Amino acid sequence: MKRGGIGGADVEAPGPKPTQQRNRSVESHDRAVVQMVSMEPGSSAGAAPRHMKPGTNLSTDPRMQMASSNGHVTPNVSQSDSKLELFGFDSLVNILGLKSMTGEQNQAPASPRSGEDVGITIGCPKETEHKLGTMMGVFIPCLQNILGIIYYIRFTWIVGMGGIWQSLVLCAFCGACTFLTGISLSAIATNGAMKGGGPYYLIGRALGPEVGVSIGLCFFLGNAVAGAMYVLGAVETFLDAVPSAGFFQESVTVVNNTLVNGTTVAGATTVSTPSLHDLQIYGVILTILLCFIVFGGVKIINKVAPAFLVPVLFSILCIYIGVFIAPRPNASKGITGLSISTLMDNWSSEYQRTNNAGVPDPNGSIYWDFNALLGLFFPAVTGIMAGSNRSASLKDTQRSIPVGTINATLSTTVMYLLSVFLFGALATREELLSDRLLAATVAWPAPVVIYIGIILSTLGAALQSMTGAPRLLAAIANDDILPVLNCFKAYEGSEPHVATLFTSFICIACVVIGNLDLITPTITMFFLLCYAGVNLSCFLLDLLDAPSWRPRWKFHHWSLSLIGAFLCIVIMFMISWAFTVVSLALASLIYYYVSLKGKAGDWGDGFKSAYFQLALRSLRSLGANQVHPKNWYPIPLIFCRPWGKLPENVPCHPKLADFANCMKKKGRGMSIFISIMDGNYHESAEDAKMACRQLSAYIDYRRCEGVAEIIVARSMSDGFRSIVQTMGLGNLKPNIVVMRYPEIWRRENLTQIPSTFVSIINDCIIANKAVVIVKGLDEWPNEYQRQYGTIDLYWIVKDGGLMLLLSQLLLTKDSFESCKIQVFCIAEEDNEAEELKADVKKFLYDLRMQAEVIVVTMKSWEACAESSAGAKNDEPQEAYASAQRRIRTYLSEMKQTAQREGRTLMEDGREVVVNEQKVDKFLYTMLKLNATILKYSRMAAVVLVSLPPPPLNHMAYCYMEYMDLLVENVPRILIVRGYRRDVVTLFT
């Protein structure tokens, strides 16, 4: 076998060259073509791929040409150029072929930019967007988001209020939640290529578009509001450091009595807080400045980010230096330096009331406990999604997101745990609770370093929030799930300017509120909701373990994801059940709105996999044994258009969907709509697929739960015979065949329709399928057309109770709920009538069915033949005589044709036997039954009658004449034949 290599035409293979080869140079606007070039013996087997240059001639096999409408190069070459012509496809190394394996499906809404072309640039390389690595793309953004305002101005206060051991529990509890979420995030992010959208992309592809959009929008709001929180923190710190910068008079809180170590200590504590108006003015100005930086794009943000982060890390180092050298000269008496006695004094918690400034006050309006501290501290550990929010800008998401996120989480958690010990051993509880900027007080060399660190830290976190939030919103809009978000779309190579502007407006609105303590719980709930979604996504994917679930991140297990989700939900309710209910209600409203107004998107989410596995397990548990009558459900096989023609844009008779719904109790159940296309499968396969999509869309439009199938066969009889043998699995095979009565058979096709009709009925009998034939389908009522009168059942033969069950199902529909059921039983002798009536009443009572029983006496053909001729002449004989004449004429023509061709009497390729006496007997029976129906049920809403089986070796034409005589002048009738089993039971 000759080896192949990858290369262009500038790589010459030794050996004779093919003649009469026509080549076309690849222009700069062409898509890339990567070709398997044949190599003659003696050439190097290890030839490396060579880059193609402008103007290089390429040749491909004619059988491997792609349509020019797809934009592929289609040169004409001789067949000797390719060694892959047997396969008839592009080479596997063709990048356009690989794209279909790594991208999303085209017909479904996909991730941002998934539908765009991917190509290899020929000639000068195209300038692409600068991609980020692990450090700048994930670790630094996460670190900037995590190290926010809470650590600088609230952490020492938390240690003083909760004590050392509860502060350790608090940090470990929150750190465990984010760490487990980081593990789940890493597992999902390494399970394939990840597009823009971060956690929204992960949750949406795992739990479906509805859940993804609802949690994604809540997470977007959380990021936008978090930006406002960071801006307010920066402004508040600036005004605390430079009080003279305020335009308005600052508010002063004086507390005369403070609670320390359980006792009230007399004294005055003065706490100055910036004016609300100053916070609003500076906050709005700062938000606008940050918005301009974000408008500059990722490149400017990456240049600015180190300028924010380096001073922050330096300020933390200064805090640690100051802690170890404390107390310094002129230090407060409450700062004892690192002391074991101070550590022991601050070990236990001391929850108490405080005023709005956080200063202990026995008369304060706020009482703090562990749950309240949890709500205050949790924003200090959020920010682990900052890297994944920028997933579209990363070089390698499968490596950068796990490494950067986990390292940032562990680093900050260890720093928090260490800080608890240091601050707890540094100062007394009174100092911890009264000095909100204790970290700045003890810092070396001066507090101004910490003020700068706080401001730059909060500005860096705000910048990351305002960068990630617009990209998240743009990713949701690019998926085209909600048309209302189309204005926020951002295409490749462009910044999401509209989404950035919208995010800035939200930040400004929250800044105008100016209350940091009111904003914090809202952020916490949105972040926890997103974290719970990530954990649940990983849990579902890990538990289902689908073949496509192969994450590179191996340090995960479904139990860890379940614990992470549980921790998120517990923290939500511990912080505030009211905020939890509000956030869940908001997510539920978005979910409901997306379900109603959103466009369908099939992303292979975990729920679909769960449904699939549940269906497989249920199917295996059902087995192949017969279902008990108590568990029997009708699974109708709806024959869409067997007779006549419908408009081209209507793939199914409109009333068939309404009738299919009537065969289900409260709309539950499954219908299978089938249609048969005459022709060759190889030639009509694409037409069948398109027809199947049209039929599926039509079923959904008619609001009928069902699936569509299109079969290509040489004839309708062959197609139906294949369907009735193979359709379904195990006990989920269709058990009732529903079709329209061929009222047009006499004027459309005198021979083919009767033959097909009889063939279908015989196939159903052999396959043990029930049959329901609907006559008067055009007049079948829809759900808004209320019917009055009766539902009449002419119960002639045992059918397993199917006719009774259908009548009960009809009564559950709004259109038939006002009707009453009448059961007509046929008796041949008058003395049998009362006994038969009593038996049927008892049977219906045991079946919990309310119906009036009427016994009708109808003499048989033999009894009528023995009676006087006068009684027979009283019957309406016109239809009967017409049917006899048509049958005799048809038989005469068939016999003449058989004699002329010298063969036996045959119809549709099978030998038939004609017994004229039996023909007259069957005609008379149908005539009498039709007369009985017209006598008792002329005003009935619908009539159900037993279907007589086609007699063996009988002409199909004669059977159609029998059926025509049965249904004549009956406007709406269901002809029902059960099968060899019960569908109702007497027992509970």
N, C-alpha and C positions, 0 to 999 in steps of 0.2 A: 504494500500500500504506500502510495506516495505521500510524503509529508507536506504539510502546508505551513506557511509563515504569514506574518502580517507585514505588509509593506506597501509601498507605492510603486509606480511604474519606473521610478528611478532606480529600483533594485532589479538588476537584470539576472535572470536565471540562465544557467548554461544550457546548451542544447538547442535544437532547432526551434525557431520562433514560428508561431502560427502565421499563416498568410491571410490576406484579405481581411485584416482586422481594422475596424473603424473605431477610432478613439475620439473622445471629446475632452478638451481640457476643463478641469474643474475651476469654475469661477469663484470669486470671493463671496458671492451671494449664495452659492450652493451649500446644501447641508453636507456634513462630513460623511464620507464613505470609507468604511474600513473593510477591506476585501481579503478573503483567503486566496493567496496567490500560489499557484501550483509550482512545485520545484522539481526539476528533473533529477534523476539519480546522479550522485556526485556532488550535488550542492550541499552547502553546510546545513546540517540539521539544527544547529543552534543559532541560526540567523536571528538577530535581534530586530525588533520593530524599528522602523525608520520613519521619521516624520515626513509627511507629504508637503510638498512645496507648491506655491502657486504656479499654474500652468502645467502641472504634471498630468500626464495621460493615464487614465484608469480604465480598466476593462472589467466587465462583469458578465455573468452568464445571463442569457436572455430569459431563462426561466426564473431568475432571481430578481428581475426588474420589478421595481415598485411603481405604483401608479403615480403619474406626474402630478395628480391632484394632491398627493401627500407631500409634494415638494422634494422628492428623491430624484437623484440623477438616474436617467434611464438610457444609457448608451446601447447601441446595437453591436453585438459581438458575436463571434462564432461559438458554437457549442463546445469546441475543443478547449476553450479558455478556462472552463470551470470544471472542478472535480466534484462539485457538490450539487450538480444539476438534478440528481436523483431525489434530493430532499425537497427541492422546490421552495426553500425559504432562504432568508438572509442568514449569513453566518452568525453564530452565537456571539462572536466578538463585536458585532455591529452595535455601536453604542445606542442606536435607535431601538434595537431589540431589547437591550438591557434596560432601557428606560421603562419599558412596559412592566418589568419585574420589580423595579424599585419605586415607581410612582403609584399614584392612586388611579382608580378606574375613571375613565373619562366621563361615563354617563352619569356618575354620581357627583354631587358637590364634594370637592376635594380640598385638601389643605392649600394654604396660600401658595400660589405660583406652581402648583403641581401640574397644571395643564400646559405649562409653557414648554417650548421646544428646548431640547438639550442637544448640543452639537459640539463637534470638535472644530475649533477655528483653524482654518487653513491660511497660511501666510502669516501676517502680523497678528500676534495674539491680541484678543479683545480685552480691553481694560475692564477688569471685573472689580466688584466691591471688595474692599479690604476685609478679610476675615480675621477673627480674633482667636487667640489661643486660650489655654486654660486659665492662666494668671489674669490677663486683662479682660477676658470674656466672662469668666465665672467667679473666680476666687475673690477678686477685688470688688466687683459689684455686690456679691453676697456679704463681704466683710463690711462694706460701707453701709449697706442697708441694716445689718444687724447691730453695728456699733452706732446707735443713735442717741437721742436725747435722754432716754430713760437711764442709761448707765451713769451719766454725768450728774443729773440733778435729782434723780429719784432713788438710785440704788442704795446710798447710805441711809436714807430715810427708811427704806424697806427693811434693811438689816436691823435698824433700831426698833421698828415696830414688830417685826415677826421674830426677832431673835436669830441667833446664828443657826440653830439646828433647823428651824422651820424655813429659814432663808435657803439653807442647803437643799432641803426637800423641794422648795419652790423652784430653784434653779435646775435641779436634777429632773424634776417632773416636766418642766417646760422643755428642757434640753432633750429628754427622752422622746417627747412628742415630735420635735423637729428632726431629731436624728432618725427615728423610724420613718418619718415622712421622707427624709433624704434617701434612705435605703430604697423605699418604694419608688421614688422618683428616678433613682439611678437604674433600677431594674427595667422600668418602662422605657426610659430614654435610650437604653442600650439594646432594645429589641428591634432595631431597624433604624432606617433613616428618619430623622425628626425634622419637621419643617417649622416655620415660624408659628408662634402662638404659645410656646411654653406649656404651662400646666393645662391650659385650655385644649391644646392639641392632644396632650396625653389623655386627659379625662374624656374628651369627645371621642377619640378613637377607641377607648376602652369601654365606655358606658353609653355611647351613642350621642348624636348631635343635640338632643333635647337636654340631657344632663350636662353635656359639655358647654352649651351656650348659657344655660342658667347659672352654673357655677363660674364659668368664665366671666360673665358680666358682673357677678358679685365680686369676683377677684379683681376685676378692673376697677370697680368702685372702691374696693379696699385700698388698692395702690394709689388711686387718685386722692382719696381722703388721707392716706398716710403721708403723701407729699405735703398736704396742708398741715398735718401734725408736726412734721419736721421743720417746716417754715416757721410755725408759731414757736417751736422750741428755740430756734436760732434767734428770733427776734426777742423773745423773753430773756434769753441769756445776754444778748447785747444790751438791752435796757437795764438789766441788773448790773452789768459791768460799767455802763456809762449812763447813770441816771439823768445826767444833764441833756442827753439826746432826746428825751421825751418832750413832746409838744404840749402834753396835758399833765396835770398834777397827778402824781402817782398816789395810789391808795395805800394807806398805812393801817395795819392791823395791830392792835395792842392787846395782848393777853395778860391779864393780871395774875391768874392762877394757872399753873401747869401741873399735870399729873406725872410724877416721876416715881418709878418703882412702887406703884400702888398708893402713894401718898400725895396729897395736894401740897405743892410748894408755893409759898407766896412770892410774888415778884412780877416784874413787868417784862414782857417779851415783845419787842417791836419787829414786825415783819412788813417790809415794803414790797409791794407788787406793782408792776407796770400798769398803766392805764389801758383799758380795753380799746380806746380809740387809737392809742399809739400802736398797739399790737395790730390793729386793722390796717392802719396806714402803711407801716413798715412791711407788714406781711404781704399786702397787695403789690407793693413796689418790688419786693424781693421775688415774688412769684412770677411777675412779668419778666424780670431779668433772667430767671432760670428758664422761662419759656423760650426766650430768645436763644439761649445756649442750646436747648433741646432742638430748636428749629435748625440749628447748624448741622445736625446729623451725628451719627455715631463717631465719626472721625474727631470732631471737636470735643465730644464728650470723653472720648478715650484720652485726649490730650489734657483735658481739665481734671479727670478723675485722680491721677496721681497727686496733683497739686492739693486736692482735698484730703487724700488719704494719708500722705506722709506726715503732715502736721498732726493728724489724729493719732497715729501710732506714736509719734514723739510725745504728745501730751499724755498718753497712757503710761509711757515710760517715765515721764516726769512725776506722775501720780505715785507710781511704785517707789521711785527714789525718795519722794517726799514722805511716804509712809515709813520707810525704813530709817530715815534720819530724824523723824519726829520724836519728841516735840522740839521745835525750834524756838529761839528767843522770841518773846512777845506773843507766844502762842496762847490760845484760849486754855483755861483751866480744864475744860472738858477733853482736850486732846492729851491723852496720857502717853502716847507712843505705844508700840507693840508691847502688850502686857498680858500675862496669863490671868491676872486678877480681873482685868477689864474683859478678857475673853469669857471668863466664867460668869461675870455679872451680866453680860449680854447674851449668854447662851440660850436662855429661855425667852419665850415671847411675852409681849406685854401690849395686847391690843387695847385701844382706848379711843375715846372720842377726840375728834380734831375739828378745827374750823376749816373754812374753805381754803386757807393757805397751807393746811397740813400741819399746823402747830397744835400740840396736845392742848385740849381745853375741855374740862368736865362738862361744860355747857355747849360744846360743839354740836353741830348738826350732822356730822358724819361719824359713823361708827365703823371701825376697820376690823376685819377678820381675815383669815387665810384666803377665803374666796375673793375678797376685795383686793388683797395684795396680788392674787393671781391675775386678775383683770388688769391691774396696773402694770405688772411686770411683763406679761406675755408679749407685748409689742417689742420688747428688747431682744427677743429671740426670733422674731419674724424677719423675713428677708432672704430666706433660703431659695426662694424662687427667682431671685434677681438675675441669676445666670441663665436659667431656662427661659425666662421672658425674652431673652435676646438670642434664642436658639438659631434664628435665621442668620445671625451674624457670626456664628462660630465656625471654625474650620472643621472640627471633628466633635460633633455633639455627643457621640457615644463614648468618648474619652473625657472630654472637658467637663461635662455636667456631673458625672459621679465624683471625679477627683476633686474638682473645685468646690462642689456643694458640701460633700462630706468633710473635707478639710476645714472649710470655713465654719461649719457647725461645731465640729470638735474643738477648734481653736477658741471660739468665743465661749463655749460652754465651760471649758477648763479655766478660762480667764474669769468667768463669773464665779465659779466655785472658789477659786483662789481669792478673789476679791472679797467674798463673804468673810473668810477667816481674817483677812488683813484689816478690813474696816471694823469688824466686830472686836478685834483686839486693839484698835487704834484709839477710840474715843468712847466716852461714856454714852449711855443711852440718851441723856438729855441733849448732849451735843449732836448726836446722830439725828435726833428728831427736830431740832430747832435750826440747825445750819443746813439749808438745802443745798448749798454749794460747798460742802465739806471737802469734796475732792479737789476743788480749786484752792481752798484754804490751806491744805497740807501740801500742795504740789510744790515741787522744786523747779526753778528758783523763785517763781512768783506766780500768783493766781492768774495773771494775764495770759500765761501759756495755756492754762486750761480753758479760759474764756475763748481763746482763739481755737483751741481744739474742739470745744463744744460747738462753736458756730460752724466751723468747717465740717465737722462730723454730721451735723444736722443738714447742712447744705448739700453735702455729698449724698446723704441718704435721700433727701428730697429730689436731687438730680436723678438718682437711679430710679426712684418711683415714677417721676415724670417722664423718664425714658422708657421704662417697661410698660407702663399703662397704655400709652397710645399704640404701641406695637401689638399689645394684646387685643385691643379693640379692633385694630386693622386686620389682624388675623381672623377674628370672628367675622368681620365684614367680608373678607376675601373668600370665605367659604360659601358665601351666598346662601346662607340658611335663612336669614331674616332680611327681606327686601328693605325694611326700614333702616337698616344699617349700611345700605349701599354707598351713602355719601362718605363713609369713613374708609373706603377701600384705598389701598396703597399698593401699587404695582412694583415689580422688581426694579431696583435701582433708584427708587424714589422714597423719600421720607414720608411718614404718615402725618402730613401737616394738619389736615382737618381733624384727625383724632387728637393730635397734640393740642390744638386750639380748644377742643372740647374738654380735654383733661384739665387744661389751665383754667377754664371757666369753673369747673367743679372745685378745683383747689382754691380759687379766689372766693367762691361761695362759702366754703368751709372756713377759710381764714377770716371772713367777715363775722362768722359766728364767734370766733375768738376764744372758745372754751376748750382747753386741751383735755380736761377730764371727761367732757362729753363726747369728744371725737374718739378717744382711745378705745372704749368698749366696742364701738361700731367697727373699727379697723380689725380688732381682735376677732370678732365674729366672722367677718368676711374671709380673713386669712384661715381661720380654723375650718371653715366650710370647705375651702379649697384643699387644705391639707387632708381633711377627711375624704374628699373625692379622690385624691391621688392614692391614698392608702386603700380605699375600696376598689379602685381600678386595678391596682397590683394584686390585691387579694383575689378578685374575680379571675383575672388572667392566670394567676398562679394556681388557683384551685382547679380551673377548667383544664389547664395544661394542654392547650390546643397545639397541633403540630407547628404552627407558626410562632409559638411562644418559645423563643430561644434567646433570652437576654444574655449579653456578655457579662453583666454584673452578677456574679455567682453568690454574693453574700446576701441572700434574701430567702424568705420563706413566707408562705401565705399566713402563717401564724403571727409573724412579726407585723405584717401589714394589717391584720385584724386587730392586733393590740394597738397599733398606731391610730387606726380609725376610732377605736373605742376610747383612747385617751383624748382625741380631739373632741369627740362628742361630750365626754365627761367634763372636760375643761369648759366647754361652751355653757353647759348648764350650771357649773360651779360659779362661773363669773356672773352670769345674769340669765335667769330663765326667760325674762321678758325680752332682752335683746336677742336671745337664741330663737325664740318664737318669731320675732319680727324678721330676723335674717332668713329663717327657714320658710316663712310665709312669702318673703320676697323672691327667694329662689323657686318656690313652688309656682308662684304667679308667672314668672318668666318661663318656667318649664311648660306650663299650661298654654301660654301664649305661643311658644315655639311649636307646640304640638298642633295648635289650630292654624297658625299663620305661616309657619316655617315650611321651607321646601324640604322634601324628603332627601335624606343622604344616607347611603349605605356604606359605612366605613369598616365593616367587619368588626363591629364592636363586641364587647364581651357578652352583652345580653343576648345577642343573636347566637353566639356560641353556646351560651347556657340553654337557650331554647332548643337548639339543635341537639345538644347532649341529653336534655330532658326528654325530647321526643324519641331519641334512640332508646333510652332506658325504658320509657313507657311502652314503646313498640316491642321491645324484648320481653317485658313483663306480661304484655297481653298474650304473647305466643301466637300459635296458629290454631288453637282450639276455638270452638264456637263461643261467641259471647253470650252470656246469660241474657234472657229476654229483659230482665230489669235494667241491664246496662246497654241495651241495644239503642243505637242512634242511627237515624237515616243519614247515609252518605250518598246523596244523589249524584248521578252522572248525567249532566245536562247536555243533551244533543242539540247544539246551537242552531244550525241551519241545514237540516237534512233535506227539506223539501222546498222547492221554490227559490226565489231570489230576493235578497234584501238590498237596500241601497248600499253602495260601495263603502260608505263611511259608517255603516252599522254592522258590526261583526256578529251580532246576536239579536234575536227577536227581543224587543224591549220587555215584553211581558214574561219572558222566561225567567228573568231575574226576580221579578215580583213573585212568580210562582215558586221559585227556589226558596225564597224567604218564607213562604207559607209552610214549607216542609220542615222548618226549624222551630224549636220552642224558644221563645224570647230571643230569636236571632242567633242562638248558639248552634254551632255545627259547621260543617265544611261542605261546600259544593264543588264539583269538578266540572267545569265547562269545557266541552270538547267540540272541535270542528274537524272535518276531514277534507283535505285538498286532494283532488284527483291529479295524478301526474307522477313523474319520476322524482324520487327523493333527492338525488344528486343535483337535479336541475332546479328543484323548488324549495330547497332547504332554507335559503335566505328569505324567500317569500313567506315561508311558514313561520320563521322567527319574527318577522315583522308583523304578521297577522296575529301571532301569539301576544306580542306586546300591545297591539291595538285591542285585542279581546280583554287582556288584563286591565287596561285602562278603562275600558267600557264597564267591566264588572265593578271596579271601584267607583266609577261615576254613578252606577245604579245602586250603590251602597249595599252590595251583597258580598258576604264573606265567602270567598271561593278562590280557586286557582284556575288558570287557563292552560289548555293543552291543544296543540294543533298537530294533526297526524297527516303525513303525506302517504297516499296509497294509490294503487292502480284503480281501485273502485271503492265505493262507499262500503260495500259489504266486506271487502277484505280489510279495510281500515278499521271498521267496527269490530271485526273478529279479533284483530290484533289487540285492540283496546280492552275488550272484555276479558281477554286472557292475561294481560300483563299489567294493567293499570292497578296501582296500589301496592302496599306491602303488608303482609301478615293479615291482621284483622282490620287494618285501615284501608281495605279495598272498598270501592264503591259497591253498595248493595242494592241500589235502585237506579234503574235507567229511566230517564224522563225525556220524552220527545213529543213533538207536536204531531197531531193527527194529520195525515196527508190529504187534506180536503181537495187539493188541486190535482190529484192523480189522474182524474179522468180527462182533464183538458190538457195536462202537460205531457205526460208519458204513460201510455196505456199499459206498457209491459214492465218497464224498468222499475218504476216506483213500487208496484205491488210486490215484485220479486225481492227488492231491497227491504221493504217493510216486513215481509214474512221472514226473510233471512235474519233480520235483527231480532225479531221476537224469538225465533228458534234458538239463536245463539244465546239469548238471555236465559231461556229455559235450560239449555244444556249447562251453562255456566252458573246456574242457580242464582240468578239475579232477578229481583222483582222488577216489574215494568209498570210505569204510569204513563198513559198516553192522554194528552190534553187536547180536547176538541173545543173550539170556541176560545182559543187563546187570545185573539184580538180583543175580546170583551172581558178578559180577566180583570177584576178590580185591583186598583192599587191601594196603598195604605190609607188613602184619604177618601175612598169611595165606600161608604158604609152599605152593607147588604142586609136585607131583611128577608124573612121567610124561613125556609128549612134547608138543611143539608141532608139529602136523601141517599141512603145506601141500599143498593140492590145486591144483597149478599146471597150469591148463588152457590159458590163453591168455597171450600176451606182454603183460606189464604194466609193462615197464621195470625190473623187479626190485623193485617196491614191496613185494610180499608177502615177499620175502626180507629186505628191509631192516626191515620191521616185526617179523619174527621175531627178528632180531638185537637190535633195540631192546628187545623183551620180555625177552631173556636178560640185559640189563643191570640189570633190576629185581630186588630181593631176593625178591619173590614167585615169580619164574620162573627164578631162576638155577640151580636144580637140574634143570631140564628139558633134554631133548635135542630136536633138530629132526629131523623126518622129512619128506622131500619126495616126494610122490606125483605121478607123471607119468602121464597118461592116453594110452594107445596103442590104436589100433583093430585092429591085427594083432599076432599073437604074434611074427612075425619082425622087427618093428620095436622090440621091447622092449629087447633087449640093446644095440643101437646107440644108442637114445635114452638108456638108462641111462649109458652111457659118456660121451656128450656132456654130460649134465647134471652128472656127477661132475667132469669136467674144468672145466666152467664154474664150479661151486661152489669148486673148489680155487683157481682163479685169483682168485675173489672173497674169498679168505681166510675162507670159511665152512665150518664143520664140520657136516655133516648126512648122514644116511643116506638114500640114494635108493632108492625103490621104484617100479617101473613096474607099473601096473595096466592090464590089457586090458579094454576095454569096447566091445562092438560097437555100431555105429550103428543107428539106427531102420530104415534100409533093409536092413541085413544081417539084422536080426532078423525083418523081414517076410518075407524069403526063406527063413529057416530053418523048421524044423518048429514046429508050434503047441505041441507038448509042452514045448519049452524055454521058451517064453514063459509057459506056465502054472505053471512052477516059481517064478516071481518072486512076491513078495508083492503081490497086486493090489488089496488092500482100499482103501488110500489112493488108489491110482491111479483105481479105479472111482468112489470118492466124489467125487474132484475132477472127473471127467468128468461125473457127474450134476449137480453144482452148476453147472458151466459151461453145460451144455445148458439147465438150468432158467433161468439168467440170460439166456442168448442168446434163449431162447424169449420171455421177458418183454420184452426189448428189441425184438425183431422185431415183436411184437404192438403195442407202443407206437408204433413207427415207422409201421406200416401204418395204425394208427388215426389218426395225425396226418398221414398222407400225405407222409412225408419219408423220406430215406435213413437208414440205420442210423448213429446218431451217439452219441458219448459225450463229455461235458464240452465240448460245443460244437464238436467236430471229427468229421469223418467217419471211420468205421472200416470195415475189411474183415475178415470172418470166414472163415477157411479151417480147417474142422474137422480136416482131415488134419494141418495144421501144429500145431494145438492138441494133438492126440494125440501128435505127434512130440515137442513140447517137454515135455509131461507125462511121457512115457516117459524122456526124457533125464534129467530131474530125478529121476525115480524111481530110475533106475540109479545116478546119482551119490549119492543119499542112501543107497541100499543099500550102496554101496562105503564111504562114510564110516562108517556104522554097523558095518560088518564089520571095518574096520581101526582105527578111531579112537574106539571107544565109550568108552575110558578115557583119552582124551587130555585134557591140561589145557586146551587151546584148539585149535580147528580154524580154519584160514584157507582159504577157497575163493574162486575167481574169481567175480566178479559178471557174470552175462550181461546184456547191454544189452537194454532193452525193444525188442521188434520194432516196426518202423515200421507205422503204421496198425493197431496191434493194440489190443485192449481192455485197459485197465488192470486190470480185474477178472481177466482171464485171467492176466496177468503175476503178480498177487498169488497166484493159485493155484499157478503154477509155483514161486514163491519159498517158499510154505508147504510144498510137497512137498519142496523141497530141504533145508529146515532142520528138518523134522519129527523129533522125538526126539533132536535134537542139543542138548545142554544149553548149550554155550557155543561160539559160532561167529562169526568175522569174515568178512564177505562183502566182498571187496576188488576194486576196479577201478582200474587205473592209468590213465595218460594217455600222450599221444603223445610221450614222451621218457623217457630213462633216468635213474634216480636212483642207480644203482650203476655202477661202472666197474671194468674189469679192470686198469687201468694205475695206476701209482704216482703 
